[in-house]
């Protein structure tokens, strides 16, 4: 499972969990990563990277943790997000032809992760899935502006070799283009490739399909 959700303030939650063989370093039988991203930077993270065990990141600091349950893990993660939102805001490669985007509230997003994680813990086979979600239509519209949609089209059709070339093609300032590309990468709509000091962007789909439950 690998999903991202972006709220109306432009902040992104990315959650991943997958099966691994049980071992001394991976006693749970799965790896997980829960990350909260603000302005392109990780401000909160919970994971069990090999060799480190369960731990969490708060800004630049790292703390040892103990996994009591998957539901408790998600609840603690969500609580930290809410705390950070009140203080800060004051308010893997998949080649596909289509990318599906959905509208989902944060609680449903977290609950879906718990259900998937518990199935993995029980040893059930879980279908690999990838999703990009927004907490509301307003959040979706704020991310996919006309200028950012234009960048996605230029990247797919012209395949610029660098962000400077993309800026020239779009006739926009390099800093503004770089900020937009970084943000589109954060929400999962662009892949970034780094070669030396050069960064290029990649779009591996032809259509964006927005799904809204009624």
C-alpha positions as CSV (number, residue, x, y, z in Angstrom):
1,X,0.0,0.0,0.0
2,X,1.3,3.4,-0.9
3,X,-1.0,6.4,-0.7
4,X,-0.8,10.2,-0.4
5,X,-3.4,12.7,0.6
6,X,-3.1,16.5,0.4
7,X,-5.1,19.0,2.6
8,X,-6.5,22.4,1.7
9,X,-3.3,24.0,3.1
10,X,-1.1,22.1,0.6
11,X,0.4,19.8,3.2
12,X,0.8,16.1,2.3
13,X,0.5,12.9,4.3
14,X,2.3,9.9,2.7
15,X,1.7,6.4,4.1
16,X,3.4,3.1,3.0
17,X,3.3,-0.5,4.3
18,X,4.5,-3.7,2.8
19,X,5.3,-7.3,3.7
20,X,8.9,-8.4,4.5
21,X,10.2,-11.7,5.9
22,X,10.4,-11.7,9.7
23,X,13.9,-11.3,11.0
24,X,15.8,-9.9,14.0
25,X,15.7,-6.4,12.5
26,X,12.1,-6.8,11.1
27,X,10.2,-8.7,13.9
28,X,6.8,-7.4,12.7
29,X,7.0,-9.0,9.3
30,X,6.3,-5.7,7.6
31,X,7.8,-2.3,7.0
32,X,6.0,1.0,7.3
33,X,6.5,4.6,6.7
34,X,4.2,7.5,7.8
35,X,5.3,11.0,6.8
36,X,3.9,14.5,7.0
37,X,5.3,17.0,4.5
38,X,5.1,20.8,4.8
39,X,6.6,23.0,2.1
40,X,8.4,20.0,0.7
41,X,10.1,19.1,4.0
42,X,9.4,16.1,6.3
43,X,8.2,17.5,9.7
44,X,6.9,14.3,11.2
45,X,7.8,10.7,10.4
46,X,7.2,7.3,11.8
47,X,8.9,4.2,10.4
48,X,10.8,1.1,11.2
49,X,13.8,1.3,8.8
50,X,16.1,-1.7,8.9
51,X,18.7,-1.5,11.7
52,X,16.8,1.3,13.5
53,X,13.6,-0.4,14.6
54,X,10.5,1.6,15.4
55,X,11.3,5.2,15.7
56,X,9.9,8.7,14.9
57,X,11.2,11.9,13.4
58,X,10.1,15.3,14.7
59,X,11.8,17.9,12.5
60,X,15.5,17.1,12.7
61,X,15.2,15.1,15.8
62,X,14.9,11.3,16.0
63,X,13.4,9.3,18.8
64,X,13.2,5.6,19.6
65,X,9.6,4.3,19.7
66,X,7.8,1.1,20.5
67,X,5.0,-0.2,18.3
68,X,2.0,-1.0,20.6
69,X,-0.5,-1.5,17.8
70,X,-1.0,-0.3,14.3
71,X,-4.1,1.6,15.3
72,X,-2.2,3.3,18.1
73,X,0.6,4.1,15.6
74,X,-1.9,5.9,13.3
75,X,-3.6,7.7,16.1
76,X,-0.3,9.0,17.5
77,X,0.7,10.1,14.0
78,X,-2.5,11.9,13.4
79,X,-2.4,13.6,16.7
80,X,1.1,14.9,15.9
81,X,-0.2,16.2,12.6
82,X,-3.0,18.1,14.2
83,X,-0.6,19.6,16.7
84,X,1.8,20.6,13.9
85,X,-1.0,22.1,11.8
86,X,-2.2,24.3,14.6
87,X,1.4,25.6,15.1
88,X,2.8,25.7,11.6
89,X,-0.2,26.6,9.4
90,X,-2.2,28.5,11.9
91,X,-5.0,27.2,9.9
92,X,8.6,3.6,-5.7
93,X,8.1,4.2,-9.6
94,X,4.8,3.2,-11.3
95,X,4.4,3.5,-15.0
96,X,0.8,4.1,-15.8
97,X,-1.2,5.7,-18.6
98,X,-3.8,7.2,-16.2
99,X,-3.5,8.5,-12.6
100,X,-6.5,8.3,-10.4
101,X,-7.2,11.0,-7.9
102,X,-9.8,10.8,-5.2
103,X,-11.4,13.0,-2.5
104,X,-11.2,11.4,0.9
105,X,-11.4,12.8,4.4
106,X,-8.3,12.4,6.7
107,X,-10.0,9.9,9.1
108,X,-11.0,7.6,6.2
109,X,-7.5,7.8,4.9
110,X,-6.0,6.8,8.2
111,X,-8.7,4.0,8.7
112,X,-7.9,2.5,5.3
113,X,-4.2,2.3,6.3
114,X,-5.0,0.5,9.5
115,X,-7.3,-2.0,7.7
116,X,-4.5,-2.8,5.2
117,X,-1.8,-2.9,7.9
118,X,-3.9,-5.3,10.0
119,X,-4.5,-7.6,7.0
120,X,-0.7,-7.7,6.4
121,X,-0.1,-8.4,10.0
122,X,-2.5,-11.4,9.8
123,X,-0.4,-12.7,6.9
124,X,-3.0,-12.1,4.3
125,X,-2.0,-11.2,0.7
126,X,-2.8,-7.6,0.0
127,X,-3.1,-6.3,-3.5
128,X,-0.5,-3.6,-4.2
129,X,-2.2,-0.2,-4.6
130,X,-1.2,3.4,-5.1
131,X,-3.5,6.3,-4.5
132,X,-3.4,10.1,-4.6
133,X,-6.1,11.9,-2.5
134,X,-7.2,15.3,-1.5
135,X,-9.3,16.2,1.6
136,X,-11.7,18.3,-0.5
137,X,-12.4,19.7,-4.0
138,X,-11.0,23.0,-2.7
139,X,-7.7,21.3,-1.9
140,X,-7.6,19.7,-5.3
141,X,-8.3,23.0,-7.1
142,X,-5.5,24.7,-5.1
143,X,-3.0,22.1,-6.2
144,X,-3.9,21.7,-9.9
145,X,-3.9,25.4,-11.0
146,X,-3.9,26.3,-14.7
147,X,-0.1,27.0,-14.5
148,X,0.7,23.6,-12.9
149,X,-1.5,21.8,-15.4
150,X,0.4,23.5,-18.1
151,X,3.7,22.3,-16.6
152,X,2.4,18.7,-16.4
153,X,1.5,18.9,-20.1
154,X,4.8,20.4,-21.1
155,X,6.8,17.7,-19.2
156,X,4.8,14.9,-20.7
157,X,4.9,16.2,-24.3
158,X,8.3,17.9,-24.5
159,X,10.3,15.8,-21.9
160,X,12.6,18.7,-20.9
161,X,16.1,17.6,-19.8
162,X,16.2,20.0,-16.9
163,X,14.1,22.5,-14.9
164,X,15.9,25.3,-16.6
165,X,14.7,24.0,-20.0
166,X,11.2,23.6,-18.6
167,X,11.2,27.2,-17.4
168,X,12.2,28.4,-20.9
169,X,9.5,26.3,-22.5
170,X,6.9,27.6,-20.1
171,X,8.3,31.2,-20.3
172,X,8.2,31.4,-16.5
173,X,10.8,32.3,-13.8
174,X,13.0,29.3,-12.9
175,X,12.3,29.7,-9.1
176,X,8.5,29.7,-9.6
177,X,8.8,26.6,-11.9
178,X,11.1,24.9,-9.5
179,X,8.7,25.5,-6.6
180,X,5.7,24.2,-8.6
181,X,7.6,21.1,-9.7
182,X,8.8,20.4,-6.2
183,X,5.2,20.6,-4.9
184,X,3.7,18.5,-7.7
185,X,6.3,15.9,-6.8
186,X,5.3,16.1,-3.1
187,X,1.7,15.3,-3.9
188,X,2.7,12.4,-6.2
189,X,2.0,13.8,-9.7
190,X,5.6,14.2,-10.9
191,X,8.7,12.0,-10.5
192,X,12.0,13.8,-10.1
193,X,15.3,12.4,-11.5
194,X,18.6,13.8,-10.3
195,X,21.8,13.4,-12.3
196,X,24.7,15.3,-10.8
197,X,23.5,18.9,-10.3
198,X,20.8,18.6,-12.9
199,X,17.1,17.7,-12.0
200,X,14.6,16.7,-14.5
201,X,10.9,16.0,-14.1
202,X,8.9,13.0,-15.5
203,X,5.1,12.5,-16.0
204,X,4.2,8.9,-16.7
205,X,0.5,9.2,-17.5
206,X,-1.7,10.7,-20.1
207,X,-4.9,11.5,-18.1
208,X,-5.9,12.5,-14.6
209,X,-9.1,10.9,-13.5
210,X,-10.9,12.5,-10.6
211,X,-13.2,10.1,-8.7
212,X,-15.7,11.5,-6.2
213,X,-18.0,9.4,-4.2
214,X,-21.6,10.7,-3.9
